Amino acid sequence: MDPALDLVIERELDVAPGMLWACWTQPKLMEQWFCPVPWRISDVDLDLRPGGHFRGVMRGPNGEAMPNVGCYLEVVPERRLVWTDALTGGYRPAAASFMTGIITFEPIAGGTRYRGLAMHATEEARARHEAMGFHDGWGKATDQLLALARTL
């Protein structure tokens, strides 16, 4: 991790890695937690393999619609997901890039050490993401993820 370029959230969650993995890898579950309310994600389509795509539309409370498209780089069931928006499915270059994400699920006594890392190409991109509300937004989304995972 490079503090000048990266943002991170890390928590110990009281659910097993498999429950969190399910919420990250099943479109109908992802649609229930991925964006901090009142935002939501819809139309989620996942091809969960290296080189596979992820697609969804982040929707805001005032009708905002932001496509969320990228490519999985690494998929280790119940342990690690790595993706980037610098590429689309099939490792095709994207027109623009915002970040590369790494989510890890480390088994610990009583649950999972959950870590979300957002890697940026420049300090300016990192600062923009932080100003957009990274910590609050990813924190709320993690709370929603945990609440959903507890119901599985």
N, C-alpha and C positions, 0 to 999 in steps of 0.2 A: 504494500500500500504506500502511495505517495500522498502525504497530506496536502500538498500544493495542488494536486490534480484530482483527488478522490474524495468521495463522501461515503460514510459507513454508518450502518445501524447494526447493533448487535444486542441480542437479548437471550436470556435463558427462558424457554417456554416449557410449560408443564404438559406437553403432548409429545407423542413419539414422532420421529422423523417421517415415518410413512404417512401419517395424517397430514402433515404439512406438505409433503410431496404431492399427495392427492390434490390438495387445494391449488397447487402450482401447475398441475399437469392435466387436470380435467376441466375442459372449457366451462361446463355448467357450474362447477364450483368456483373457478376463477372469477366468473361474472358476479359472484356474490360478495367478493371481498377486495378485489385488486385495487380499486381507486378509493380514496377517502371520501366518504359521504359528505356532500351530496353528489359528487362525481360518481360515475360508474363506467364500466367497460362492457361493451356488447360485441356481438358478432365475432367472438373469439374462435380462432381456427389455429390449431397447433399441430405441427408435424415434428414430433418430439424425437429428434435424432440429430447428430451433427450434420450440418448442411440443411436441416429442415427449417421451415419457416414458422414464425409466429405472426399472427395478425389479430387485430382487434381495433375497436374504435372507442376512444375515451370520450365520454359525453358529460358536458357540464350542465349545471342547473339552469342556465340561460340559453340552452340550445347549442352550446359549443360542441364541435365534433373534431377530434384530433386523431387521425389515423396513427396506430402504433404497429409498426411493421419492422421485422428484423429476421435474424438468422441465429439458430442455435449453433454454438461452437463446441460445446461439451455437454453431455448428458450422462450423469452417473446416478442411476436410480437411488432415491432416498438419501443422497449425499451431496450432489452438486449440479447446478444448472449454470451454464455460461452462455450468454447471448450478446448480440450487438445489433445496433441499428445501422452500422456502417455497411452491412451486407443485407441482402434479402435471401430468400430461400435459394438453395443451390450455390451458395457463396457468391451470388451476383452482387457487384458493387451497387451501393445505394447512392442517390444523388447528394445526400447530406447525412451527417452523423451527429448524434447528440451524446451517446454514451455506450459503454459496454458494461453489462451487469453480471455480477457473480453472486449467486445465492448458495450458501452452504448450510447443511443440516448435520450437525455433529451430535451423535448420541451422547447423552450424559445421564447420570443418575436422576431419575424422575422426569426425563424429557429430552429436550433438544437445545443445544446452543445454536441459535439461528443468526445468520449474518448476511446482510445485504450490502454489497459493495458496488458503488456507481463510479466507474472510471471515465475520466474526461480527457480530451486531447490537449486542452489548454487550461490555464488558471482562470481565464475569463469564462470558459464554459462551466467550470466547476462553480465559480462564483454566481453565475446566472442560475444554475440549478439550485444552489443553496438559497438564493434570494427568492426563487419560486416557491420555497417552503419544503425543501427536501426533508428535513428532520421531522417537521410536523406531519407532512403528508405521508412519508414512509412509516412514521410512528403510528399514525391512525390506521393505515392499511395493515400494519402488523397486528394491531389490536383486533381488527376485523378478521384477519387471517386466524388468529388464535381462537377467537370466539367461534368461528365456523369449524375449525379443526376439532374443538372440544365436543362438537355435536356428532362427529363421525363415529 
